[in-house]
């Protein structure tokens, strides 16, 4: 699910990572919801990203993907338990 979305939207996935790193560099704790809404806004304002959707059910998986990409983000992010 999420992995295939990330592979299909690499520029958007990089945007998630960039925004998470920006917040961490500022020393601001954050949740994935904040970043998701910023990504949605940036993509809505951009003519280069076309139409795509970010399913809210994927947000926790995207957050964990961010940690896999940059483990230093974990101390700045808040998480809830994921139930399968």
HTML snippet that shows the backbone in 3Dmol.js (N, CA, C, O; Angstrom):
<script src="https://3Dmol.org/build/3Dmol-min.js"></script>
<div id="view" style="width:600px;height:400px;position:relative"></div>
<script>
const pdb = `
ATOM      1  N   UNK A   1       0.816  -1.186   0.000  1.00  0.00           N
ATOM      2  CA  UNK A   1       0.000   0.000   0.000  1.00  0.00           C
ATOM      3  C   UNK A   1       0.865   1.257   0.000  1.00  0.00           C
ATOM      4  O   UNK A   1       1.041   1.911  -1.028  1.00  0.00           O
ATOM      5  N   UNK A   2       1.395   1.575   1.165  1.00  0.00           N
ATOM      6  CA  UNK A   2       2.146   2.809   1.314  1.00  0.00           C
ATOM      7  C   UNK A   2       3.421   2.788   0.492  1.00  0.00           C
ATOM      8  O   UNK A   2       3.776   3.786  -0.135  1.00  0.00           O
ATOM      9  N   UNK A   3       4.110   1.655   0.493  1.00  0.00           N
ATOM     10  CA  UNK A   3       5.346   1.567  -0.293  1.00  0.00           C
ATOM     11  C   UNK A   3       5.089   1.810  -1.764  1.00  0.00           C
ATOM     12  O   UNK A   3       5.868   2.504  -2.417  1.00  0.00           O
ATOM     13  N   UNK A   4       4.019   1.258  -2.297  1.00  0.00           N
ATOM     14  CA  UNK A   4       3.716   1.478  -3.705  1.00  0.00           C
ATOM     15  C   UNK A   4       3.327   2.933  -3.943  1.00  0.00           C
ATOM     16  O   UNK A   4       3.632   3.489  -4.999  1.00  0.00           O
ATOM     17  N   UNK A   5       2.652   3.561  -2.967  1.00  0.00           N
ATOM     18  CA  UNK A   5       2.324   4.980  -3.099  1.00  0.00           C
ATOM     19  C   UNK A   5       3.606   5.816  -3.120  1.00  0.00           C
ATOM     20  O   UNK A   5       3.742   6.727  -3.937  1.00  0.00           O
ATOM     21  N   UNK A   6       4.535   5.507  -2.232  1.00  0.00           N
ATOM     22  CA  UNK A   6       5.806   6.237  -2.176  1.00  0.00           C
ATOM     23  C   UNK A   6       6.568   6.067  -3.488  1.00  0.00           C
ATOM     24  O   UNK A   6       7.122   7.033  -4.012  1.00  0.00           O
ATOM     25  N   UNK A   7       6.600   4.856  -4.015  1.00  0.00           N
ATOM     26  CA  UNK A   7       7.283   4.621  -5.296  1.00  0.00           C
ATOM     27  C   UNK A   7       6.602   5.353  -6.446  1.00  0.00           C
ATOM     28  O   UNK A   7       7.270   5.803  -7.377  1.00  0.00           O
ATOM     29  N   UNK A   8       5.285   5.474  -6.390  1.00  0.00           N
ATOM     30  CA  UNK A   8       4.542   6.160  -7.452  1.00  0.00           C
ATOM     31  C   UNK A   8       4.607   7.681  -7.315  1.00  0.00           C
ATOM     32  O   UNK A   8       4.333   8.403  -8.273  1.00  0.00           O
ATOM     33  N   UNK A   9       4.968   8.168  -6.131  1.00  0.00           N
ATOM     34  CA  UNK A   9       5.006   9.613  -5.867  1.00  0.00           C
ATOM     35  C   UNK A   9       6.324  10.022  -5.200  1.00  0.00           C
ATOM     36  O   UNK A   9       6.308  10.579  -4.102  1.00  0.00           O
ATOM     37  N   UNK A  10       7.451   9.757  -5.842  1.00  0.00           N
ATOM     38  CA  UNK A  10       8.734  10.021  -5.175  1.00  0.00           C
ATOM     39  C   UNK A  10       8.957  11.491  -4.827  1.00  0.00           C
ATOM     40  O   UNK A  10       9.548  11.790  -3.789  1.00  0.00           O
ATOM     41  N   UNK A  11       8.503  12.402  -5.662  1.00  0.00           N
ATOM     42  CA  UNK A  11       8.681  13.827  -5.358  1.00  0.00           C
ATOM     43  C   UNK A  11       7.886  14.236  -4.125  1.00  0.00           C
ATOM     44  O   UNK A  11       8.349  15.038  -3.314  1.00  0.00           O
ATOM     45  N   UNK A  12       6.706  13.686  -3.995  1.00  0.00           N
ATOM     46  CA  UNK A  12       5.868  13.997  -2.835  1.00  0.00           C
ATOM     47  C   UNK A  12       6.475  13.367  -1.585  1.00  0.00           C
ATOM     48  O   UNK A  12       6.479  13.986  -0.521  1.00  0.00           O
ATOM     49  N   UNK A  13       6.979  12.162  -1.700  1.00  0.00           N
ATOM     50  CA  UNK A  13       7.627  11.512  -0.562  1.00  0.00           C
ATOM     51  C   UNK A  13       8.833  12.332  -0.100  1.00  0.00           C
ATOM     52  O   UNK A  13       9.067  12.470   1.101  1.00  0.00           O
ATOM     53  N   UNK A  14       9.591  12.869  -1.039  1.00  0.00           N
ATOM     54  CA  UNK A  14      10.734  13.724  -0.687  1.00  0.00           C
ATOM     55  C   UNK A  14      10.271  14.996   0.012  1.00  0.00           C
ATOM     56  O   UNK A  14      10.959  15.520   0.889  1.00  0.00           O
ATOM     57  N   UNK A  15       9.101  15.487  -0.383  1.00  0.00           N
ATOM     58  CA  UNK A  15       8.537  16.667   0.261  1.00  0.00           C
ATOM     59  C   UNK A  15       8.231  16.367   1.733  1.00  0.00           C
ATOM     60  O   UNK A  15       8.532  17.178   2.608  1.00  0.00           O
ATOM     61  N   UNK A  16       7.635  15.206   2.003  1.00  0.00           N
ATOM     62  CA  UNK A  16       7.387  14.800   3.388  1.00  0.00           C
ATOM     63  C   UNK A  16       8.690  14.822   4.181  1.00  0.00           C
ATOM     64  O   UNK A  16       8.747  15.362   5.285  1.00  0.00           O
ATOM     65  N   UNK A  17       9.723  14.236   3.614  1.00  0.00           N
ATOM     66  CA  UNK A  17      11.010  14.156   4.294  1.00  0.00           C
ATOM     67  C   UNK A  17      11.604  15.543   4.510  1.00  0.00           C
ATOM     68  O   UNK A  17      12.119  15.833   5.590  1.00  0.00           O
ATOM     69  N   UNK A  18      11.541  16.386   3.513  1.00  0.00           N
ATOM     70  CA  UNK A  18      12.089  17.742   3.621  1.00  0.00           C
ATOM     71  C   UNK A  18      11.377  18.536   4.714  1.00  0.00           C
ATOM     72  O   UNK A  18      12.028  19.189   5.530  1.00  0.00           O
ATOM     73  N   UNK A  19      10.043  18.483   4.734  1.00  0.00           N
ATOM     74  CA  UNK A  19       9.291  19.241   5.733  1.00  0.00           C
ATOM     75  C   UNK A  19       9.543  18.706   7.142  1.00  0.00           C
ATOM     76  O   UNK A  19       9.628  19.486   8.091  1.00  0.00           O
ATOM     77  N   UNK A  20       9.663  17.396   7.288  1.00  0.00           N
ATOM     78  CA  UNK A  20       9.961  16.804   8.598  1.00  0.00           C
ATOM     79  C   UNK A  20      11.336  17.255   9.076  1.00  0.00           C
ATOM     80  O   UNK A  20      11.506  17.602  10.245  1.00  0.00           O
ATOM     81  N   UNK A  21      12.297  17.253   8.192  1.00  0.00           N
ATOM     82  CA  UNK A  21      13.645  17.696   8.567  1.00  0.00           C
ATOM     83  C   UNK A  21      13.663  19.175   8.929  1.00  0.00           C
ATOM     84  O   UNK A  21      14.367  19.574   9.856  1.00  0.00           O
ATOM     85  N   UNK A  22      12.900  19.992   8.213  1.00  0.00           N
ATOM     86  CA  UNK A  22      12.837  21.421   8.535  1.00  0.00           C
ATOM     87  C   UNK A  22      12.323  21.631   9.952  1.00  0.00           C
ATOM     88  O   UNK A  22      12.881  22.430  10.703  1.00  0.00           O
ATOM     89  N   UNK A  23      11.263  20.917  10.320  1.00  0.00           N
ATOM     90  CA  UNK A  23      10.717  21.054  11.675  1.00  0.00           C
ATOM     91  C   UNK A  23      11.706  20.558  12.720  1.00  0.00           C
ATOM     92  O   UNK A  23      11.885  21.196  13.757  1.00  0.00           O
ATOM     93  N   UNK A  24      12.346  19.427  12.456  1.00  0.00           N
ATOM     94  CA  UNK A  24      13.320  18.877  13.397  1.00  0.00           C
ATOM     95  C   UNK A  24      14.493  19.841  13.579  1.00  0.00           C
ATOM     96  O   UNK A  24      14.978  20.024  14.695  1.00  0.00           O
ATOM     97  N   UNK A  25      14.944  20.448  12.498  1.00  0.00           N
ATOM     98  CA  UNK A  25      16.056  21.405  12.585  1.00  0.00           C
ATOM     99  C   UNK A  25      15.692  22.617  13.440  1.00  0.00           C
ATOM    100  O   UNK A  25      16.559  23.219  14.073  1.00  0.00           O
ATOM    101  N   UNK A  26      14.416  22.968  13.457  1.00  0.00           N
ATOM    102  CA  UNK A  26      13.930  24.077  14.292  1.00  0.00           C
ATOM    103  C   UNK A  26      13.725  23.636  15.739  1.00  0.00           C
ATOM    104  O   UNK A  26      13.469  24.464  16.613  1.00  0.00           O
ATOM    105  N   UNK A  27      13.837  22.318  15.992  1.00  0.00           N
ATOM    106  CA  UNK A  27      13.631  21.804  17.338  1.00  0.00           C
ATOM    107  C   UNK A  27      12.178  21.798  17.754  1.00  0.00           C
ATOM    108  O   UNK A  27      11.855  21.952  18.932  1.00  0.00           O
ATOM    109  N   UNK A  28      11.303  21.618  16.781  1.00  0.00           N
ATOM    110  CA  UNK A  28       9.863  21.634  17.042  1.00  0.00           C
ATOM    111  C   UNK A  28       9.274  20.233  16.951  1.00  0.00           C
ATOM    112  O   UNK A  28       9.348  19.610  15.891  1.00  0.00           O
ATOM    113  N   UNK A  29       8.692  19.720  18.031  1.00  0.00           N
ATOM    114  CA  UNK A  29       8.001  18.431  17.944  1.00  0.00           C
ATOM    115  C   UNK A  29       6.801  18.549  16.996  1.00  0.00           C
ATOM    116  O   UNK A  29       6.182  19.608  16.893  1.00  0.00           O
ATOM    117  N   UNK A  30       6.487  17.461  16.313  1.00  0.00           N
ATOM    118  CA  UNK A  30       5.392  17.500  15.338  1.00  0.00           C
ATOM    119  C   UNK A  30       4.817  16.118  15.130  1.00  0.00           C
ATOM    120  O   UNK A  30       5.423  15.106  15.483  1.00  0.00           O
ATOM    121  N   UNK A  31       3.634  16.101  14.549  1.00  0.00           N
ATOM    122  CA  UNK A  31       2.983  14.858  14.154  1.00  0.00           C
ATOM    123  C   UNK A  31       2.868  14.815  12.640  1.00  0.00           C
ATOM    124  O   UNK A  31       3.051  15.826  11.963  1.00  0.00           O
ATOM    125  N   UNK A  32       2.571  13.664  12.130  1.00  0.00           N
ATOM    126  CA  UNK A  32       2.486  13.475  10.684  1.00  0.00           C
ATOM    127  C   UNK A  32       1.322  14.268  10.084  1.00  0.00           C
ATOM    128  O   UNK A  32       1.363  14.621   8.906  1.00  0.00           O
ATOM    129  N   UNK A  33       0.298  14.547  10.871  1.00  0.00           N
ATOM    130  CA  UNK A  33      -0.835  15.313  10.361  1.00  0.00           C
ATOM    131  C   UNK A  33      -0.426  16.695   9.884  1.00  0.00           C
ATOM    132  O   UNK A  33      -0.893  17.160   8.844  1.00  0.00           O
ATOM    133  N   UNK A  34       0.442  17.351  10.636  1.00  0.00           N
ATOM    134  CA  UNK A  34       0.920  18.683  10.256  1.00  0.00           C
ATOM    135  C   UNK A  34       1.627  18.628   8.906  1.00  0.00           C
ATOM    136  O   UNK A  34       1.371  19.452   8.028  1.00  0.00           O
ATOM    137  N   UNK A  35       2.508  17.662   8.751  1.00  0.00           N
ATOM    138  CA  UNK A  35       3.254  17.552   7.500  1.00  0.00           C
ATOM    139  C   UNK A  35       2.329  17.179   6.347  1.00  0.00           C
ATOM    140  O   UNK A  35       2.465  17.710   5.245  1.00  0.00           O
ATOM    141  N   UNK A  36       1.397  16.277   6.592  1.00  0.00           N
ATOM    142  CA  UNK A  36       0.462  15.861   5.542  1.00  0.00           C
ATOM    143  C   UNK A  36      -0.313  17.052   5.002  1.00  0.00           C
ATOM    144  O   UNK A  36      -0.461  17.202   3.789  1.00  0.00           O
ATOM    145  N   UNK A  37      -0.802  17.890   5.887  1.00  0.00           N
ATOM    146  CA  UNK A  37      -1.573  19.052   5.432  1.00  0.00           C
ATOM    147  C   UNK A  37      -0.695  20.045   4.683  1.00  0.00           C
ATOM    148  O   UNK A  37      -1.154  20.677   3.732  1.00  0.00           O
ATOM    149  N   UNK A  38       0.554  20.190   5.096  1.00  0.00           N
ATOM    150  CA  UNK A  38       1.454  21.077   4.348  1.00  0.00           C
ATOM    151  C   UNK A  38       1.735  20.514   2.960  1.00  0.00           C
ATOM    152  O   UNK A  38       1.746  21.256   1.977  1.00  0.00           O
ATOM    153  N   UNK A  39       1.962  19.213   2.879  1.00  0.00           N
ATOM    154  CA  UNK A  39       2.190  18.583   1.571  1.00  0.00           C
ATOM    155  C   UNK A  39       0.965  18.780   0.684  1.00  0.00           C
ATOM    156  O   UNK A  39       1.100  19.124  -0.490  1.00  0.00           O
ATOM    157  N   UNK A  40      -0.214  18.568   1.228  1.00  0.00           N
ATOM    158  CA  UNK A  40      -1.437  18.770   0.448  1.00  0.00           C
ATOM    159  C   UNK A  40      -1.528  20.206  -0.069  1.00  0.00           C
ATOM    160  O   UNK A  40      -1.878  20.438  -1.226  1.00  0.00           O
ATOM    161  N   UNK A  41      -1.213  21.152   0.792  1.00  0.00           N
ATOM    162  CA  UNK A  41      -1.262  22.557   0.400  1.00  0.00           C
ATOM    163  C   UNK A  41      -0.243  22.841  -0.707  1.00  0.00           C
ATOM    164  O   UNK A  41      -0.583  23.421  -1.738  1.00  0.00           O
ATOM    165  N   UNK A  42       0.992  22.434  -0.488  1.00  0.00           N
ATOM    166  CA  UNK A  42       2.051  22.688  -1.477  1.00  0.00           C
ATOM    167  C   UNK A  42       1.704  22.071  -2.825  1.00  0.00           C
ATOM    168  O   UNK A  42       1.916  22.691  -3.866  1.00  0.00           O
ATOM    169  N   UNK A  43       1.179  20.872  -2.810  1.00  0.00           N
ATOM    170  CA  UNK A  43       0.825  20.208  -4.065  1.00  0.00           C
ATOM    171  C   UNK A  43      -0.375  20.873  -4.735  1.00  0.00           C
ATOM    172  O   UNK A  43      -0.445  20.934  -5.962  1.00  0.00           O
ATOM    173  N   UNK A  44      -1.307  21.366  -3.944  1.00  0.00           N
ATOM    174  CA  UNK A  44      -2.462  22.065  -4.514  1.00  0.00           C
ATOM    175  C   UNK A  44      -2.027  23.360  -5.183  1.00  0.00           C
ATOM    176  O   UNK A  44      -2.627  23.779  -6.173  1.00  0.00           O
ATOM    177  N   UNK A  45      -0.996  23.993  -4.655  1.00  0.00           N
ATOM    178  CA  UNK A  45      -0.512  25.257  -5.203  1.00  0.00           C
ATOM    179  C   UNK A  45       0.454  25.059  -6.364  1.00  0.00           C
ATOM    180  O   UNK A  45       0.745  25.999  -7.102  1.00  0.00           O
ATOM    181  N   UNK A  46       0.947  23.843  -6.523  1.00  0.00           N
ATOM    182  CA  UNK A  46       1.934  23.545  -7.559  1.00  0.00           C
ATOM    183  C   UNK A  46       1.254  23.050  -8.826  1.00  0.00           C
ATOM    184  O   UNK A  46       0.226  22.375  -8.777  1.00  0.00           O
ATOM    185  N   UNK A  47       1.838  23.392  -9.938  1.00  0.00           N
ATOM    186  CA  UNK A  47       1.330  22.873 -11.207  1.00  0.00           C
ATOM    187  C   UNK A  47       2.096  21.639 -11.639  1.00  0.00           C
ATOM    188  O   UNK A  47       1.780  21.043 -12.669  1.00  0.00           O
ATOM    189  N   UNK A  48       3.104  21.243 -10.861  1.00  0.00           N
ATOM    190  CA  UNK A  48       3.955  20.130 -11.277  1.00  0.00           C
ATOM    191  C   UNK A  48       3.567  18.785 -10.685  1.00  0.00           C
ATOM    192  O   UNK A  48       4.048  17.755 -11.155  1.00  0.00           O
ATOM    193  N   UNK A  49       2.715  18.761  -9.675  1.00  0.00           N
ATOM    194  CA  UNK A  49       2.408  17.491  -9.011  1.00  0.00           C
ATOM    195  C   UNK A  49       1.095  16.859  -9.463  1.00  0.00           C
ATOM    196  O   UNK A  49       0.797  15.726  -9.086  1.00  0.00           O
ATOM    197  N   UNK A  50       0.330  17.551 -10.238  1.00  0.00           N
ATOM    198  CA  UNK A  50      -0.886  16.953 -10.763  1.00  0.00           C
ATOM    199  C   UNK A  50      -1.843  16.529  -9.669  1.00  0.00           C
ATOM    200  O   UNK A  50      -1.761  16.998  -8.534  1.00  0.00           O
ATOM    201  N   UNK A  51      -2.754  15.634 -10.024  1.00  0.00           N
ATOM    202  CA  UNK A  51      -3.730  15.147  -9.055  1.00  0.00           C
ATOM    203  C   UNK A  51      -3.214  13.878  -8.389  1.00  0.00           C
ATOM    204  O   UNK A  51      -2.781  12.942  -9.061  1.00  0.00           O
ATOM    205  N   UNK A  52      -3.264  13.860  -7.118  1.00  0.00           N
ATOM    206  CA  UNK A  52      -2.936  12.666  -6.357  1.00  0.00           C
ATOM    207  C   UNK A  52      -3.647  12.785  -5.025  1.00  0.00           C
ATOM    208  O   UNK A  52      -4.130  13.859  -4.666  1.00  0.00           O
ATOM    209  N   UNK A  53      -3.713  11.692  -4.297  1.00  0.00           N
ATOM    210  CA  UNK A  53      -4.363  11.701  -2.997  1.00  0.00           C
ATOM    211  C   UNK A  53      -3.437  11.086  -1.955  1.00  0.00           C
ATOM    212  O   UNK A  53      -2.657  10.177  -2.238  1.00  0.00           O
ATOM    213  N   UNK A  54      -3.549  11.605  -0.765  1.00  0.00           N
ATOM    214  CA  UNK A  54      -2.857  11.023   0.380  1.00  0.00           C
ATOM    215  C   UNK A  54      -3.951  10.492   1.295  1.00  0.00           C
ATOM    216  O   UNK A  54      -4.687  11.263   1.911  1.00  0.00           O
ATOM    217  N   UNK A  55      -4.050   9.198   1.377  1.00  0.00           N
ATOM    218  CA  UNK A  55      -5.046   8.566   2.224  1.00  0.00           C
ATOM    219  C   UNK A  55      -4.633   8.757   3.688  1.00  0.00           C
ATOM    220  O   UNK A  55      -3.511   8.419   4.067  1.00  0.00           O
ATOM    221  N   UNK A  56      -5.536   9.295   4.503  1.00  0.00           N
ATOM    222  CA  UNK A  56      -5.212   9.497   5.913  1.00  0.00           C
ATOM    223  C   UNK A  56      -4.846   8.200   6.619  1.00  0.00           C
ATOM    224  O   UNK A  56      -4.121   8.226   7.613  1.00  0.00           O
ATOM    225  N   UNK A  57      -5.328   7.078   6.130  1.00  0.00           N
ATOM    226  CA  UNK A  57      -4.976   5.793   6.733  1.00  0.00           C
ATOM    227  C   UNK A  57      -3.502   5.453   6.536  1.00  0.00           C
ATOM    228  O   UNK A  57      -2.965   4.599   7.242  1.00  0.00           O
ATOM    229  N   UNK A  58      -2.852   6.104   5.597  1.00  0.00           N
ATOM    230  CA  UNK A  58      -1.439   5.821   5.311  1.00  0.00           C
ATOM    231  C   UNK A  58      -0.496   6.694   6.121  1.00  0.00           C
ATOM    232  O   UNK A  58       0.708   6.442   6.161  1.00  0.00           O
ATOM    233  N   UNK A  59      -1.037   7.719   6.765  1.00  0.00           N
ATOM    234  CA  UNK A  59      -0.158   8.692   7.430  1.00  0.00           C
ATOM    235  C   UNK A  59       0.789   8.048   8.435  1.00  0.00           C
ATOM    236  O   UNK A  59       1.970   8.394   8.471  1.00  0.00           O
ATOM    237  N   UNK A  60       0.304   7.135   9.237  1.00  0.00           N
ATOM    238  CA  UNK A  60       1.199   6.521  10.233  1.00  0.00           C
ATOM    239  C   UNK A  60       2.298   5.719   9.553  1.00  0.00           C
ATOM    240  O   UNK A  60       3.417   5.646  10.062  1.00  0.00           O
ATOM    241  N   UNK A  61       1.994   5.124   8.422  1.00  0.00           N
ATOM    242  CA  UNK A  61       3.011   4.361   7.691  1.00  0.00           C
ATOM    243  C   UNK A  61       4.020   5.290   7.027  1.00  0.00           C
ATOM    244  O   UNK A  61       5.211   4.983   6.962  1.00  0.00           O
ATOM    245  N   UNK A  62       3.538   6.420   6.540  1.00  0.00           N
ATOM    246  CA  UNK A  62       4.455   7.414   5.975  1.00  0.00           C
ATOM    247  C   UNK A  62       5.365   7.940   7.078  1.00  0.00           C
ATOM    248  O   UNK A  62       6.556   8.146   6.847  1.00  0.00           O
ATOM    249  N   UNK A  63       4.823   8.159   8.268  1.00  0.00           N
ATOM    250  CA  UNK A  63       5.631   8.624   9.398  1.00  0.00           C
ATOM    251  C   UNK A  63       6.733   7.619   9.719  1.00  0.00           C
ATOM    252  O   UNK A  63       7.879   8.000   9.962  1.00  0.00           O
ATOM    253  N   UNK A  64       6.387   6.361   9.719  1.00  0.00           N
ATOM    254  CA  UNK A  64       7.401   5.334   9.992  1.00  0.00           C
ATOM    255  C   UNK A  64       8.415   5.229   8.858  1.00  0.00           C
ATOM    256  O   UNK A  64       9.584   4.924   9.094  1.00  0.00           O
ATOM    257  N   UNK A  65       7.975   5.478   7.637  1.00  0.00           N
ATOM    258  CA  UNK A  65       8.896   5.531   6.500  1.00  0.00           C
ATOM    259  C   UNK A  65       9.883   6.682   6.688  1.00  0.00           C
ATOM    260  O   UNK A  65      11.070   6.544   6.391  1.00  0.00           O
ATOM    261  N   UNK A  66       9.387   7.820   7.183  1.00  0.00           N
ATOM    262  CA  UNK A  66      10.270   8.961   7.438  1.00  0.00           C
ATOM    263  C   UNK A  66      11.362   8.587   8.429  1.00  0.00           C
ATOM    264  O   UNK A  66      12.528   8.933   8.235  1.00  0.00           O
ATOM    265  N   UNK A  67      10.985   7.879   9.490  1.00  0.00           N
ATOM    266  CA  UNK A  67      11.956   7.452  10.497  1.00  0.00           C
ATOM    267  C   UNK A  67      12.978   6.498   9.886  1.00  0.00           C
ATOM    268  O   UNK A  67      14.163   6.557  10.215  1.00  0.00           O
ATOM    269  N   UNK A  68      12.522   5.629   9.005  1.00  0.00           N
ATOM    270  CA  UNK A  68      13.449   4.703   8.331  1.00  0.00           C
ATOM    271  C   UNK A  68      14.448   5.469   7.461  1.00  0.00           C
ATOM    272  O   UNK A  68      15.604   5.066   7.327  1.00  0.00           O
ATOM    273  N   UNK A  69      13.996   6.569   6.876  1.00  0.00           N
ATOM    274  CA  UNK A  69      14.870   7.373   6.027  1.00  0.00           C
ATOM    275  C   UNK A  69      15.838   8.219   6.849  1.00  0.00           C
ATOM    276  O   UNK A  69      16.986   8.425   6.457  1.00  0.00           O
ATOM    277  N   UNK A  70      15.361   8.704   7.990  1.00  0.00           N
ATOM    278  CA  UNK A  70      16.163   9.587   8.845  1.00  0.00           C
ATOM    279  C   UNK A  70      15.822   9.302  10.303  1.00  0.00           C
ATOM    280  O   UNK A  70      14.916   9.923  10.859  1.00  0.00           O
ATOM    281  N   UNK A  71      16.540   8.366  10.927  1.00  0.00           N
ATOM    282  CA  UNK A  71      16.228   7.976  12.310  1.00  0.00           C
ATOM    283  C   UNK A  71      16.255   9.137  13.307  1.00  0.00           C
ATOM    284  O   UNK A  71      15.615   9.053  14.355  1.00  0.00           O
ATOM    285  N   UNK A  72      16.966  10.197  13.010  1.00  0.00           N
ATOM    286  CA  UNK A  72      17.024  11.349  13.899  1.00  0.00           C
ATOM    287  C   UNK A  72      15.695  12.071  14.046  1.00  0.00           C
ATOM    288  O   UNK A  72      15.521  12.862  14.972  1.00  0.00           O
ATOM    289  N   UNK A  73      14.760  11.811  13.147  1.00  0.00           N
ATOM    290  CA  UNK A  73      13.448  12.452  13.225  1.00  0.00           C
ATOM    291  C   UNK A  73      12.585  11.886  14.351  1.00  0.00           C
ATOM    292  O   UNK A  73      11.667  12.551  14.831  1.00  0.00           O
ATOM    293  N   UNK A  74      12.882  10.662  14.767  1.00  0.00           N
ATOM    294  CA  UNK A  74      12.006   9.978  15.723  1.00  0.00           C
ATOM    295  C   UNK A  74      11.800  10.756  17.011  1.00  0.00           C
ATOM    296  O   UNK A  74      10.695  10.768  17.553  1.00  0.00           O
ATOM    297  N   UNK A  75      12.840  11.404  17.509  1.00  0.00           N
ATOM    298  CA  UNK A  75      12.684  12.118  18.781  1.00  0.00           C
ATOM    299  C   UNK A  75      11.791  13.350  18.652  1.00  0.00           C
ATOM    300  O   UNK A  75      11.350  13.891  19.667  1.00  0.00           O
ATOM    301  N   UNK A  76      11.518  13.799  17.447  1.00  0.00           N
ATOM    302  CA  UNK A  76      10.687  14.975  17.225  1.00  0.00           C
ATOM    303  C   UNK A  76       9.245  14.629  16.866  1.00  0.00           C
ATOM    304  O   UNK A  76       8.374  15.498  16.900  1.00  0.00           O
ATOM    305  N   UNK A  77       8.988  13.375  16.523  1.00  0.00           N
ATOM    306  CA  UNK A  77       7.663  12.974  16.056  1.00  0.00           C
ATOM    307  C   UNK A  77       6.871  12.272  17.153  1.00  0.00           C
ATOM    308  O   UNK A  77       7.427  11.542  17.974  1.00  0.00           O
ATOM    309  N   UNK A  78       5.569  12.506  17.151  1.00  0.00           N
ATOM    310  CA  UNK A  78       4.703  11.798  18.091  1.00  0.00           C
ATOM    311  C   UNK A  78       3.978  10.690  17.327  1.00  0.00           C
ATOM    312  O   UNK A  78       3.617  10.857  16.162  1.00  0.00           O
ATOM    313  N   UNK A  79       3.772   9.559  17.998  1.00  0.00           N
ATOM    314  CA  UNK A  79       3.159   8.389  17.380  1.00  0.00           C
ATOM    315  C   UNK A  79       2.054   7.815  18.242  1.00  0.00           C
ATOM    316  O   UNK A  79       2.054   7.952  19.465  1.00  0.00           O
ATOM    317  N   UNK A  80       1.131   7.182  17.588  1.00  0.00           N
ATOM    318  CA  UNK A  80       0.123   6.356  18.250  1.00  0.00           C
ATOM    319  C   UNK A  80       0.390   4.928  17.833  1.00  0.00           C
ATOM    320  O   UNK A  80       1.075   4.674  16.841  1.00  0.00           O
ATOM    321  N   UNK A  81      -0.150   4.004  18.590  1.00  0.00           N
ATOM    322  CA  UNK A  81       0.014   2.594  18.252  1.00  0.00           C
ATOM    323  C   UNK A  81      -0.765   2.279  16.977  1.00  0.00           C
ATOM    324  O   UNK A  81      -1.889   2.745  16.791  1.00  0.00           O
ATOM    325  N   UNK A  82      -0.146   1.479  16.101  1.00  0.00           N
ATOM    326  CA  UNK A  82      -0.810   1.044  14.866  1.00  0.00           C
ATOM    327  C   UNK A  82      -1.387  -0.337  15.108  1.00  0.00           C
ATOM    328  O   UNK A  82      -0.701  -1.218  15.625  1.00  0.00           O
ATOM    329  N   UNK A  83      -2.625  -0.526  14.743  1.00  0.00           N
ATOM    330  CA  UNK A  83      -3.265  -1.843  14.902  1.00  0.00           C
ATOM    331  C   UNK A  83      -3.516  -2.426  13.536  1.00  0.00           C
ATOM    332  O   UNK A  83      -4.072  -1.769  12.656  1.00  0.00           O
ATOM    333  N   UNK A  84      -3.107  -3.655  13.365  1.00  0.00           N
ATOM    334  CA  UNK A  84      -3.235  -4.322  12.070  1.00  0.00           C
ATOM    335  C   UNK A  84      -4.510  -5.094  11.993  1.00  0.00           C
ATOM    336  O   UNK A  84      -4.790  -5.724  10.972  1.00  0.00           O
TER     337      UNK A  84
END
`;
const viewer = $3Dmol.createViewer("view");
viewer.addModel(pdb, "pdb");
viewer.setStyle({}, {cartoon: {color: "spectrum"}});
viewer.zoomTo();
viewer.render();
</script>
